[in-house]
Amino acid sequence: MQVVTVVGGGLAGCEAALVLARSGHRVRLCEMKPQARTPAQATDRLAELVCSNSLRSDNPRNAIGLLHEELRRCRSPILAAADATRVPAGDALAVHRDAFSALVEQAIEREPAIELVRGVVESLPDDLAILATGPLTAPKLAEALGEAVGGRLFFYDAIAPIVSDESIDRSVAFLQSRYDKGDGADYLNLPFTRDEYVRFVAELNAAEKVQPRAFEETKYFEGCLPIEVMAERGLEVLAHGPMKPVGLTDPRTGRRPYAVVQLRREDPAGTCWNLVGFQTRLTWPEQKRVLRAFVPGLWNADFLRLGQVHRNTFIDGPEALAQDFSLRARPLLFLAGQITGVEGYVESTACGHLVARAVAARLEGRTFVPPPPETALGALHGHVTGAAHRDGDDYQPTNVTWGLFPPLVDGGKKLDRKAQMLARARARLAEWLESVEPASRTARIGGA
Ligand SMILES: Cc1cc2nc3c(=O)[nH]c(=O)nc-3n(C[C@H](O)[C@H](O)[C@H](O)COP(=O)(O)OP(=O)(O)OC[C@H]3O[C@@H](n4cnc5c(N)ncnc54)[C@H](O)[C@@H]3O)c2cc1C
């Protein structure tokens, strides 16, 4: 029987190895610990949670909670281990981190179809394999991957906040592209007077920031500096950068504003908008406070995603990956987890789960059918493989958010839009599971 090599015993790699083994396939799982550790790791365990012990909200009205629910319905071994080691944390799914990792490691060690090999992998495997080496992939392997994807391997992500359309004050925001390019109305602009701009820059300077880890220090790309770094460099730097007002006229005054925040559609229907160039390391509570209080028109902003900048190795998923997560340039090599451009423990697990299903399909001579885009799993699949992308988008990693889901056909009633999206996701996942999963084949998946 063909053996699938899985490189990386983190969340995605362990999920993929267990799902494959429990669907009847043989796996060689290669993990570099204890021979080497990434700068973020503190133990030699598999499936280490390197920072928070929270897998975030377990409430399915949040996209992440829905992803938990879907993974449980798919009998994810990692979610089962999280549930088994859960600690009280309100509506969040938080775990006892040592017990969690120990349980996953035990499941791997006890699984007869998995051979666990410890050691650093330095080149890309030639046979059927899954690369799940995470945000801090060891350097030689990262170099080899970089070559395989034509240099499109990145080492930092720079994520800007996203706000929902209905939470933007349209009496302030105006639609216009710079110099009326394109169809003239591709961007929403939030105009500042000089006084408003000066106050905003002062607040950015004073706001609390997430401190970089030692291995992250000051290695920003000049092309995507965090807004607070630009603010620190001088009062006018933002006004000549992402907040430049050139080519724009505020219809309320008939004049060019002193500065603007530009918003770009995140989805074709414009249900949510990205703050262009607003990657930031402000802490999440500070982002909400400063943006709501000091950006005209965002007073009531509903943030679907908040900004981040951190060390992260990832490829350009839509460019490099086929629909089944295999590399277009090397069809025997599949990528899973954070390295594909998902962000977070649960999203990486979800990606590992889907990749295991895709590899199983390849081994069994079936076509991989991805989950529908209306589900949380499908929304992530669409983000990573490009089904949900528009030409010219800058690819950046993301957590699962409602902004990745297709909008409701009739726009949905504002008040219960999330409930409608949730009901739709549940129905679509049930249809998908029924079509792809004859009960007999997957009966053993699940339960760490
Ligand atoms: C500093 C930091 C803090 C974070 N905090 C959070 C947080 O609080 N919450 C959250 O949801 N997410 C957080 N993340 C993101 C989180 O790490 C990932 O979402 C998740 O762990 C990714 O899962 P993964 O399986 O893709 O990679 P990982 O879990 O990192 O697993 C990759 C595995 O591959 C191994 N490996 C790497 N290179 C090689 C090689 N060449 N040969 C063999 N093995 C190799 C590594 O040792 C590791 O065990 C953080 C990331 C970092 C870097």
The ligand as an SDF file (V2000), in Angstrom:
LIG
                    3D

 53 58  0  0  0  0  0  0  0  0999 V2000
    4.4080   33.2930   17.5040 C   0  0  0  0  0  0  0  0  0  0  0  0
    3.1000   32.7590   17.0260 C   0  0  0  0  0  0  0  0  0  0  0  0
    1.9700   32.8870   17.8370 C   0  0  0  0  0  0  0  0  0  0  0  0
    0.7390   32.3830   17.3980 C   0  0  0  0  0  0  0  0  0  0  0  0
   -0.3670   32.5030   18.1810 N   0  0  0  0  0  0  0  0  0  0  0  0
   -1.5500   31.9790   17.7920 C   0  0  0  0  0  0  0  0  0  0  0  0
   -2.7040   32.0190   18.6350 C   0  0  0  0  0  0  0  0  0  0  0  0
   -2.6480   32.5220   19.7520 O   0  0  0  0  0  0  0  0  0  0  0  0
   -3.8670   31.5040   18.1820 N   0  0  0  0  0  0  0  0  0  0  0  0
   -3.9630   30.9270   16.9560 C   0  0  0  0  0  0  0  0  0  0  0  0
   -5.0510   30.4500   16.5890 O   0  0  0  0  0  0  0  0  0  0  0  0
   -2.8710   30.8440   16.1430 N   0  0  0  0  0  0  0  0  0  0  0  0
   -1.6840   31.3620   16.5290 C   0  0  0  0  0  0  0  0  0  0  0  0
   -0.5870   31.3060   15.7140 N   0  0  0  0  0  0  0  0  0  0  0  0
   -0.7200   30.6730   14.4630 C   0  0  0  0  0  0  0  0  0  0  0  0
   -0.5790   29.1700   14.7380 C   0  0  0  0  0  0  0  0  0  0  0  0
    0.7420   28.8440   15.0450 O   0  0  0  0  0  0  0  0  0  0  0  0
   -0.9450   28.3990   13.5810 C   0  0  0  0  0  0  0  0  0  0  0  0
   -2.2140   28.8150   13.1630 O   0  0  0  0  0  0  0  0  0  0  0  0
   -0.9920   26.9100   13.7210 C   0  0  0  0  0  0  0  0  0  0  0  0
   -0.1670   26.3810   14.6910 O   0  0  0  0  0  0  0  0  0  0  0  0
   -0.5720   26.4480   12.3770 C   0  0  0  0  0  0  0  0  0  0  0  0
   -0.7150   25.0980   12.2920 O   0  0  0  0  0  0  0  0  0  0  0  0
    0.1930   24.3260   11.2540 P   0  0  0  0  0  0  0  0  0  0  0  0
   -0.0780   22.8860   11.4860 O   0  0  0  0  0  0  0  0  0  0  0  0
    0.0550   24.8720    9.9130 O   0  0  0  0  0  0  0  0  0  0  0  0
    1.6740   24.6570   11.7450 O   0  0  0  0  0  0  0  0  0  0  0  0
    2.3620   24.2970   13.1470 P   0  0  0  0  0  0  0  0  0  0  0  0
    1.3490   24.0360   14.1800 O   0  0  0  0  0  0  0  0  0  0  0  0
    3.3750   25.3480   13.3650 O   0  0  0  0  0  0  0  0  0  0  0  0
    3.0910   22.9220   12.8410 O   0  0  0  0  0  0  0  0  0  0  0  0
    4.1830   22.8340   11.9570 C   0  0  0  0  0  0  0  0  0  0  0  0
    5.0880   21.7180   12.4420 C   0  0  0  0  0  0  0  0  0  0  0  0
    6.0600   21.4830   11.4440 O   0  0  0  0  0  0  0  0  0  0  0  0
    7.3180   21.2850   12.0830 C   0  0  0  0  0  0  0  0  0  0  0  0
    8.3600   21.6020   11.1000 N   0  0  0  0  0  0  0  0  0  0  0  0
    8.6650   22.8020   10.5790 C   0  0  0  0  0  0  0  0  0  0  0  0
    9.6470   22.6800    9.6550 N   0  0  0  0  0  0  0  0  0  0  0  0
    9.9730   21.3480    9.6080 C   0  0  0  0  0  0  0  0  0  0  0  0
   10.9020   20.5940    8.8460 C   0  0  0  0  0  0  0  0  0  0  0  0
   11.7110   21.1510    7.9410 N   0  0  0  0  0  0  0  0  0  0  0  0
   10.9560   19.2370    9.0540 N   0  0  0  0  0  0  0  0  0  0  0  0
   10.1320   18.6310    9.9650 C   0  0  0  0  0  0  0  0  0  0  0  0
    9.2360   19.3180   10.7110 N   0  0  0  0  0  0  0  0  0  0  0  0
    9.1430   20.6610   10.5120 C   0  0  0  0  0  0  0  0  0  0  0  0
    7.2660   22.2010   13.2820 C   0  0  0  0  0  0  0  0  0  0  0  0
    8.1540   21.7880   14.3030 O   0  0  0  0  0  0  0  0  0  0  0  0
    5.8210   22.0840   13.7100 C   0  0  0  0  0  0  0  0  0  0  0  0
    5.6220   21.0770   14.6740 O   0  0  0  0  0  0  0  0  0  0  0  0
    0.6500   31.7790   16.1330 C   0  0  0  0  0  0  0  0  0  0  0  0
    1.7950   31.6430   15.3410 C   0  0  0  0  0  0  0  0  0  0  0  0
    3.0100   32.1330   15.7770 C   0  0  0  0  0  0  0  0  0  0  0  0
    4.2130   31.9620   14.9090 C   0  0  0  0  0  0  0  0  0  0  0  0
  1  2  1  0
  2  3  1  0
  2 52  2  0
  3  4  2  0
  4  5  1  0
  4 50  1  0
  5  6  2  0
  6  7  1  0
  6 13  1  0
  7  8  2  0
  7  9  1  0
  9 10  1  0
 10 11  2  0
 10 12  1  0
 12 13  2  0
 13 14  1  0
 14 15  1  0
 14 50  1  0
 15 16  1  0
 16 17  1  0
 16 18  1  0
 18 19  1  0
 18 20  1  0
 20 21  1  0
 20 22  1  0
 22 23  1  0
 23 24  1  0
 24 25  2  0
 24 26  1  0
 24 27  1  0
 27 28  1  0
 28 29  2  0
 28 30  1  0
 28 31  1  0
 31 32  1  0
 32 33  1  0
 33 34  1  0
 33 48  1  0
 34 35  1  0
 35 36  1  0
 35 46  1  0
 36 37  1  0
 36 45  1  0
 37 38  2  0
 38 39  1  0
 39 40  1  0
 39 45  2  0
 40 41  1  0
 40 42  2  0
 42 43  1  0
 43 44  2  0
 44 45  1  0
 46 47  1  0
 46 48  1  0
 48 49  1  0
 50 51  2  0
 51 52  1  0
 52 53  1  0
M  END
$$$$
